[in-house]
Amino acid sequence: MNTTHTLLMIDDHPLFRRGVLQLLSELTDFKTVGEASSGAEGLKLVAELNPDIILLDLNMRDMNGIEVLKQIKASESEAKVVMLTVSDDAADLVAALRAGADGYLLKEMDPDDLCNKLKRVACGDVILSERLTQLLAHAMREQNTPRPPDEAGLTEQERRILEQIAQGKSNKLIARELDISDGTVKVHVKHLLRKLNLHSRLEAAVWVAAAQKRTN
């Protein structure tokens, strides 16, 4: 039985907002429960509607999307927040991920790709537009060099979990794969991120891929 995920979109460009929501209306996986043209309106709707997924613009007239993201993550909402923006600036990308974004996608992307990536978010994956992967790896090296996985003092269990994260698996899938609880996975993820000097799962996945590329 398919699960329908509720979705809220916060974007101050009505034409773009309408186009995306029209696209998603053709999918049985998602049901739009609201749309907002400003950050303040969006925060109000998040509290009222408690959506599963939020599509959030980065640059809006009243509030910066990063500030909206931080307030959502600090609230009782358990929604997955995906930034959908025109900005491919490394600073914006890193700021969004470190504020807790569950994905960062560019508005230029193919509509079918957008749909597929949102389905992955609904399953617990953290997503990123492909061409931003190397940008993120470079930004991480420039801003605050993470520790290489081989030098971070990870336990065997943390190494196994890091490998699963690098494959794009959610905590729930990792827990099932390793026969441990979701809560145990969360604790291990928190510890390995600290040891690696990273802030998010996506940073960890990108850093592992970059490290592997350098050693091959």
N, C-alpha and C positions, 0 to 999 in steps of 0.2 A: 504493500500500500504506500503510495507516494505521500510525502508530507509537504504541505503548502507553507511556505515561509512568508511572514508578513514583512513588508518593506516600507520604509519612509525615505523620501528624497528631500534633501535640503540644498537648494541651489537658487541663486537669484537671477538666473536666465530662464525665463518662462518657455521660450521656444525649445531650448535644449532639454529642459525638464520634461516638457510634453513629449518630445521625441523618444527619450529613454523610457518613460513610463508606458508609452504606446508599444514599444518594443517588448517590454517585460510583460505586458498584458496578454501577449500571445503565448506565454509559458504557463504551464499548470503548476510549476514549482513555486511561483511567487504571487502574492496578492498585495497590491499597493493599498495601504491603509491611510496614507496621508502624504502631503507634499507641503513644503514650506519655502518661502521666497527670501527668508532671512534667518540668521543664526538664532536670534531671540525667539522667533516663531517656531523654529525647529526644536529648540530646547523645550518649549512648552508642549509641543506635540509628542516628543519623546516621553515625557512624563505621563501624558494622557493616554497614549496609544501602546506604549511598551512594545515597539516593533522588534522583530528578530534581526533585521538587517537595516542599516542606515547608509545611504549613499550621500556623501557630504562633499560639497565644493570647498576648495581651499580659500579662494579670494572672493569675499563677499563684501558688500558695501558697509554693513552695520557691524559685523564681527568677523575676525579672522577665523578660518576653519579650524586651525590648530586650537584656538581657545574654546571653540564649540566642542571639539573632540575631547579636550581635557575635562570640560564640565560633564560631558556624557559619561566618561570613564570614572569620574569621581561620584557620580550619582548611583542610584540603585539599579540602573539599567544594565541588563546583560547582553544588550544588542552588539552585534558585530558591526564595526564601523569601517566602511571602505571610502577612502578619499578618491574622488573622481574629479580630475582637474586638468588644466592645460599646462601646469607647471612641471617641467622636468628639471628644475633646479635642485641640485644635490642637497642644499641646506633645507629646502622645504621637505624633501623626501625623508631625510634623517630626522627632522623635527617631528614629522607625522608618526613615524615608526616609534620614536622614543616616547611619544605621548600616548601610545597604545593603539594606533591604527591597526586594523586587521587586514588591511590591503591598501595599495596605492596604485591607481590605474589612471591612464591618460585618456582624455576625451577624444583623442584622435584614433583610438583603437577600433578595430573591426567590430561591428555589432554582435556577430556570432561569438567572437572571442569574449566580449563583455558578458554575454549570457553564460558561457561556459565557466568563466572565472567566478561569477556570482554563485553558480551551483557549487563550486568548490568551497567558497566561503561558507555556504550553508552547511557543508559537511564538516566544517571545522578547520579547513586549511587557511593559511595566510598567503595572500596573493600579491603579485607585483607584475607590472607590465614588463615583458621580456627585455626590452632595450634599456631598462633602468637597472638591471642586475649589476652590470659592470660599473655603472655610475655609483651605485651604493657601495660596492667593494672599494672603489677608489676613495670615496668620501670618508669611509671608515678608517682607511689608512692615514688620510690627511688629518682628520680631526682628533683621533685618539686611537692609536694603533692597538688593536686587540691582540691578545696573546694567541700564538699558534696553538691549535688543539693538542699537539704533541708535547707542548711545554706548559700546559695549564694545570697539570696535576689532577686530571679528571679520574674518577673511579671507573671501574669497568662498566658499571651500570650507567653512569653518566655518558660514557663513550657510546654505549649502545643506543641510548636515547638521543644523543646528538646525531648519530647516523640516521635515525628515524626522522628527526626534524629536517635534516638535509634532504630527505626524500619527500618532504612536504606533508608528512603525516600529522594529524591532529593528536592532541593528548589522549582522546578516547581511543583512537586506533593504536597508538603506542601502548597504552595500557592493556589493550586486548592482545597485542603482539607479544608483550613481555609478561603477561599474566600478573599484572599488578593493578592497583587502583588508580583512578584518575587523580586523586589527591596526592598519591605518591609520585606520580609523573610530574605534577605541578611543582612539588618540592624539589625534585631533581633538576627540573628545567631552571628554576630560580637559582640553584647553586651553580649549575654549569655556566649560566650566563654571567654570574658574578666572577667566576674563575677565568672566563674568557675575556672579561672586561667589555661585555656587550650588554645591550639593553632590550633586545627583542628577539623572538624566535626567527624572524625573517633575516635579521642581521646575522644570526648564527648560521642559518642555511647558506647565505651568500658567502660568508667568510670561510666555511668549510669547503665550498665549491672552489673558491679562489685559492685556498691553500693546496687543494688537490691538484689544481691546474699548474701551480708553480712547481710541484714535485714531480709531475709527469714529464 
